[in-house]
């Protein structure tokens, strides 16, 4: 076997923090936030809307922290960073507004649209959780048992909120 030749350059991993990847993440999370807002706005009673709003608020805090870190890692300028965060923070209220408007109109077709939008909103929660976040987190080699423990705690807390509210 030939000896290894030392080299002085750095290999960047495939998941490096490029500006383009950060922009795609921002766009994806913004669209997801509109659907989170829809899930709140489409609720027909106060307790259901409050239950989902609490879950979204907890989720949103973690997501905005992660998005901010990713944007900072990708060397986004402060002006663009603030612009991204302001736009991102408006996405859920836009979704809530759309959901409320759809809910206020009472007709057969509106009920069908409401059902479809609620299904899409629920589907985005399931997709992002099980196909984006969990596989990425559980495939990293750092403290897998601790991650599984906190996943179980998170699901338990959400189940208690669902049963309690």
N, C-alpha and C positions, 0 to 999 in steps of 0.2 A: 504494500500500500504506500503510495507516495506521501511524503510529509506535507502537512498543510502549510500553505503560503500565507503569512500574515498580511492583512490588508487594513487600511486606515479609513475606510468609509463605513457609514452607519446604515444598517438595513432597517427601514421603517416598516412596521407591521401593516398588514392589509387594512386594519381598522384604525389607521391613523386619523388624526383630527384635522381633516382638510376643511376649507371654507365651504366647498361644494357639499360635502357630506353633512355639515352643520346646517346648511340651507335646506337640504332635503329633510333632515330631521325636524327643523322648524316648520316646514310646510306640512309634513305628516302629522306632527303634534297639533298644529293649528286646525287642521281638518278634523282630527280626532276630538278636539275641544269643542268644535261646533256640534258634533254629535253628542258629546257629553251634555252640552246645554240643551239640545233637543230632548234628551232623556229626562231632564228636569222639567222643561216647558210643556211636555206632552202629558204630564201627570194630571189627573182629573181631581185629585184631592190634596189638601195641604200636607198631610202627614207623609204621603208618598213622595211628594216633591221635596219636603224637608229631609227625609231619609236619604234620597239620592243626592241632594245638595251637600249634605254632610260628607258622604262618601267621596263625592267629586272634589270637595274642598280639601280633604286630606290628600287625595290623589294628586290634585293640582299643585299643592305645595311641594311635593316631592318632584313632580315633573318639571316645574319651573326652576327648581334648584338644579336639577340635572341638565336641563337645557342651557341654563346660564353657564354652568361649568363647561359644557361642550363648546359653547360659543366663545368663552374666554380661552379655552385650549386651542381653538382654531385661529386665535389672534384676530378676532373680530374687533373692529374699531369701536370705541365707546359709543359713538353716535349711532352706529348700526346696532350695537348691542341693546341700547335703550329702545330703538325703533322696533326691533324684533320682540322684545319683552312687552312693549305697549300693545303691539298688534296681537300678540299671543294672548294677552290678558283680555282683549275684547272679543275673542272668538266664542267663549262660553256664553256671554250675554247675548251675542248675536243668535246663537242656537236656542237659548231660552226664549228670546223674542219670537223667533220663527215658530217654535213649539206652541207658545201661547196663542199666537195668531191662528194657527191651524186648529187648536183646541176650541177657540171661541166660535169658529164657524161650525154650525151643527148641520151636517147633511151626510148622506150616504157616502159620497165620494170623499168627503173630508175625513170621515171615520176610516175609510180604507187607506188614505194617505197617512193619517195618524198612526195606524197600525204598522204600515210599511216603515215609516220613519222610526218608530219605537223599535222595530225589529233590527233596522240598520244600526241604531244607537247601541242596542244590546250586543249586536254582532261585533261592533268595533271594540267594545269592552273585552269580549271574549278573545277576539283575534289579538289585540295588543297584549293582553295578559299572557295567554298561553302560547302564542307563536312568536312574539317579539321579546318580551321582557324576561319571562321565566327561563326559556332555553339559553338565552345569552348569559343570564346570571348564574344558572346552575352549571353551565359548561366551563365557567372560569374556575380555576383550581383553588380559589381562596375561600376557605371555611365553608364547605358545602353543608355541613350539618347545621351550622348556625343559620345559614340562609334558609334551609328547609324549616327550621324552628320558627323563624320570623314569618315565613309564608303561612305556616299553620296558624300562628297568632293573628296574622292579618285576616285570613279567612274566618277565623273564629270571631273576631271583633265585628266583621261585616255581617256574619250570621246573627250575632246577638242584636245588632242594630236592626236587622231585617225582622227579627222576631219581636223585638221590643216596640218598634214604631208602628 
